[in-house]
Amino acid sequence: MSAINRADGIARLMGDADLFARVLARFRKDYLHAAARIREALAAGDTELALRLAHTLKGASGMIEAVPLREAAQALEQALRRGEAHLAPRVARLEHALDRVLRELGGTEDVAPLEQAALAESHGDAHENLSARLRILLEDGNGDAVDLVREAAAGLTRELGEERYRRIAAAVEIFDFEGALATLGA
């Protein structure tokens, strides 16, 4: 059984197989280290971050119709919300499901060092304006753009205007980073 239901994923995007292929490539890049990030958050006692990461992974895996991964992320998210103490089996299930998806998407080798440097740079300057940070994330195809759009809605709305922010947020939510960039550049 496949880790991703490609037919349903393409159908979700109104039959656009090329867009689905781009969404899959972004998913692979953005979530390659998702399980490790969740483990790190839990090890640091940052349940809120682990919860947000599991929730984001659940949504992204739903978008690509990776049902077993979505279910594993949802189970972990629910366990975190309930405050369960023994999360190791749920995290292991999530890791296994994510590994299956990544193998199906073409391997699990590490993200290129230049991409890692761009990600670090995008988070490095706290004084940089939000729209510039968003542009870097979108150009890199980095899924952290989703979190930035959600968490910095007020600041981005101030910088971009309400209508422009709404169009960008709608594009980012469906991983249409090119569309979001086009609106951001307009």
N, C-alpha and C positions, 0 to 999 in steps of 0.2 A: 504494500500500500504506500502510496506517495505521501510525502510530508506536506505537499502543497497541492491543492485542487486547482490546477491551472485553468481548467474550463470555467469554473465558477469565478475565478479571479478575473479572467478576461471579460466574462459576462458582467461583472460588477463595474467594469470600466467601459460599458456599452460596446463590447466587441473590439476594443482597441488593443490588439496584441502587442503592438510596439510600445504603447504606454505601459502596459503590464510588464513588459521586459525591463523597461527603465525603472519601474517601481521595485521590481525584484532586485535589480542591481543596487538601488539605493538601500533597500532593506538589508542586503548583505553587508554593505559598507557600514551602515549606521548601527547595526545590531550585532556585529561580529563579536564584540566584547560585552554584550548586555549581561550575560550570566555572571561574568567576572565583576562587573560594576555592582550588581546586586549583592554578590557575596561580600565585596569590599564594604558596601554600605552597612550590611548586617554586622560584619566584623567590627565596624566602627560604632555600632550602636545607633546608627542613623536609620531608624525604621521608616521615618517619613520619606527619605530619599529612596529606600528600597521599595516602598509602596508605590511611589511615583514612577520609578523605573519599571516595575512589574506592570503597572497600569498602561504605561506607554507601549511596552512590548506587546501587551494584550491587544491594544488597538491596532498596532502595526501588523501583527500577525493575522488579525482578522481581515485587514485590508488585502493581504496577499492570499487569503484563504488557506493559511497554515493552521488548520483546525486543532491538531494535537498540541501545537505550541500555544495557541490562544487559550486552550483549556488549561494547560499547565500554568500559564501566566495568571489566568483568572483564579485558579486554585491558590496560588501563592498570594495573590493580592487579597483574597478573602481571608486567608489565614493571618496575614499581617493585620488586616482590619480588626480581626477578632483578638489579636494579641497573643496568638499561639506561641508557645515557647520552643517547640521542636519543629523547626522549619527545614532541617536538612533533607528529609525525604522529598519535600516539595521543590526545593531548590535543585536537587539532583534530577527530578523528573523534568523540570524546566530546562536544565542543561542538556539532557538527553534529547529532548524535543528540538531545542535550538540547534544542536549538532546535526541532527537529521536534516533540518531545513538548510543549514549552511552547506552540508555535503551535496545536497540536491542543487544548490545554487552555484556549485563549482568550486568547492574546496573551502578550507578554513584557514588558509595562510593569512598571515598578519597584514594589516593595512599598511600601505607603503609609508616609509618614514616621512616623506614630504607631506602626506595627508595628516599624519600625526602632528607634525610641526604646525600646520595650518590650524588644526583644532586647538592646540595649545595657545597659539597666537590669538585666536578668536576669543579665548577666555581670559587672556592675560591682562588686558587693559580695562580696568573697571570704569575709567573715566571716558572711554570711547562712547560715542552716541549709540543708542540702541539700533537705529536703522543701519548703521555701518556694521555693527556686530551681526545683525540679521543677514546683511548682504554676504558677509564672509561665509556664514553657515550655509546659506542657500547655494552659493557658488561651489562650495565643497560637497554639496549634496548631503550635508550632515543633519541627521534626525534631531539634533539638539535645537534646530530651528523651530520645531513643533513646541518644545518646552518654552523657548524664548517668547514666541508669539503668545502663548497662553499666559505665562507668568509676568510678562512685561506689557500687557495689553494697554494699561493706562499710559505708560510712557511712550509706547509706539503710536498710540492714538494722538497724543500731543504732538509728536514729531511729524506724523504722516497725514493727520486728518482722519476723521472717523470713517468716511466712505472708503478711502484708500486702504486704511488698516483692515477693514472688514473684507475687502477683496483679497488682500494678501493673506489674511488668516484663513479664509475659505480655501485658497489654493494650497496653502501649507498643510492644512488638515487632510487633504487628499494626496499629499506628497507631490503636488505639481509645483516643484521648486522653480522650474523654468518660468511658468506663468507668474509665480510670486515675484521672481526677479524682474520680469518685464513690467509688472505693476509697480514695483519698488523703483525701477529706473525711470518710470514715466513722470 
